[in-house]
Amino acid sequence: MSEEKRGCCCGKKTTMRSEEERKKLINRLSRIEGQIRGIKGMLENDAYCNDILVQSAAASAAINAFNKELLASHIHSCVVRDIREGKDEVVDELVATLQKLMK
């Protein structure tokens, strides 16, 4: 499970993740990165617009899936912990994050 660490050297919040969770998220991002490079290559090679749009939609769906996985982890770990510790401001932070994700 994730564990948030407060007060690192730069004063920003950080989250400690298990090696398994970190690898899983990095693998997802690496696949997305490959999709984006593929789309760029399609554009450079004058691929048909519709084909590029289909690949772009697939990359967007992959980013959304990444966000859902990370959000679920955040809620189950950081948010639950902060609420249990009486840090209710985490709810406002979560609402703001959800609003950004839903744009």
Secondary structure as the mmCIF struct_conf table of DSSP 4:
data_model
#
loop_
_struct_conf.conf_type_id
_struct_conf.id
_struct_conf.beg_label_comp_id
_struct_conf.beg_label_asym_id
_struct_conf.beg_label_seq_id
_struct_conf.end_label_comp_id
_struct_conf.end_label_asym_id
_struct_conf.end_label_seq_id
STRN STRN1 GLU A 3 LYS A 5
TURN_TY1_P TURN_TY1_P1 CYS A 9 CYS A 10
BEND BEND1 GLY A 11 GLY A 11
STRN STRN2 THR A 14 MET A 16
HELX_RH_AL_P HELX_RH_AL_P1 GLU A 19 GLU A 44
TURN_TY1_P TURN_TY1_P2 ASN A 45 ASP A 46
HELX_RH_AL_P HELX_RH_AL_P2 CYS A 49 HIS A 74
HELX_RH_PI_P HELX_RH_PI_P1 ILE A 75 VAL A 79
HELX_RH_AL_P HELX_RH_AL_P3 VAL A 80 ARG A 84
TURN_TY1_P TURN_TY1_P3 GLU A 85 GLY A 86
TURN_TY1_P TURN_TY1_P4 ASP A 88 ASP A 88
HELX_RH_AL_P HELX_RH_AL_P4 GLU A 89 LEU A 101
TURN_TY1_P TURN_TY1_P5 MET A 102 MET A 102
#
